[in-house]
């Protein structure tokens, strides 16, 4: 009997090690917010075409977070599979629209996978899995 319990314990231990933990959802940190005006709008997409169009109606999740200078965090506990592409903008004037003039954004923008060399990532470049994700907001002016 003792030998059987040891074997069951060993199998259970191996199973626990080999089984990946379920994700706690998508935990987003937005860095670089320049002021407390308005809010940070977050759009999370799970499809390439939806991300390319940036239409909030096609987002799998949406958040409107009061702006805070520096960094802020927000969790999407239901987003546990992925991949996801994230787009954020700082709606400083509260009109729920990303304002721009010619080819310059008047409000801050950011996306998962965006870098200085890739300012507008494709869905594949922006794709993230659930867990901790940081998006940097960039301002043109």
N, C-alpha and C positions, 0 to 999 in steps of 0.2 A: 504494500500500500504506500509506504513512504517513497519508494522508487517511482511509482506512478505519479505521485504529487510533485516530485522533483521534475519529472519530464513535462508535466502540464505547466508548471511554473516556468520552465525553460522555454517552452513553445510560446507561452503568453508573453514572456519578455521579448523574444525575437519578433513576435507579431507587433508589439507596441513600438519597437524600434523601427521596423520596416514600414509601418503605416504612417503616411504623411499626416500631419496635423491639419485639421480643417482651418481655412483662413478665417480670421476675425473680421473680414470685410476689407474695404479700402479705406485707409487712414491717410487723409491728405493734409499736407502742410503747404501753405502758400507763403512764400518768402518775398520780401522786397516791396511791401505795400507802403506807399509814400506818405499817406495821410489817413485821417479818419473820416473823410468825406464819403458819403454814399455807402455802397456795399460791394462785396466781392461776389460776382456771379460765377458759379461753377457748373459746367456742363460735362457730363460723363457719357461717352458713347461706346457702344459695343460692336458697331458696324462701320466699315470703311466709308461707305457712301454718306452715312449720317455725319461722320466726323468731318468729311470734306465739305459738306454743305453748312455745317455749324448751325443747323436749325434746332432750336431748343425743343421743338415738338418731337424730334427724333432721338432725343437724349434718353438714356435709361435711368438717369438720375439728374437732378437739378438741385442746386442750393443757392440761397441768397443770404450771405453772411455779412453782418455789420462790419464795415472796414475798421481795421486797427493797424496803426503804424507798425511796420516791421513784419512779424510773422503771425499767422493765425492757423488754427487747425480745425478740421471737420472730418467726421467719420461717416462712412456709408456702410453700415454693418450688413446690409443685404447683398452687397456686391462681393460675391465669394468665388466666382468662377473666372471671368476674364477671357481674353485680354480686354482691356479698356483703354481708351484714349481720352485724355482730360484737356479741356479748354477752360481757361479762366480769364475774366476781365474785371477791371476795377471800374464799376459804374459810379464814377465820382459825382455826377449830377442827378442820379436817381431816376433817369428816364427809361431804364431797363433796355437800353440800346447801346451798342458799341459805337461811339462817335469817332469819326475820322474826317480829315480834310485832305482832299486829293489822295495821296498815297501814305499819309502819316496818320497814325492813330492819335487821337486826342486823350485817350484813356489808356491805362496800362493793360497789357495782355500777356498771357503766358500759356504754355501747353506742355504736357508731359512729353519728354523727348526733345524739347526745343533747346537749342544751344546757340551761341553766337554765330556758328557757321551754318546752322539749320534753324532759321527763325520760324519757319512754318513746316513742321514735320509732317510726313505722311502718316497714315494710320499705323503702318508697320513700324515706323520710327518712334511714334508716340505710344505704342502699345505697352501697357504695364499690367502686371498681375496684382491680385489683391495683396494687401500688406501696407507697409509704409511707403508713401510716395510724396516727393517734394516737387513743387512747380514754382519756378521763379517768375515773378511779374517784371516785365520790361516796359519802360515808358519812352516814347519818342521825344517828348519835350521835357 
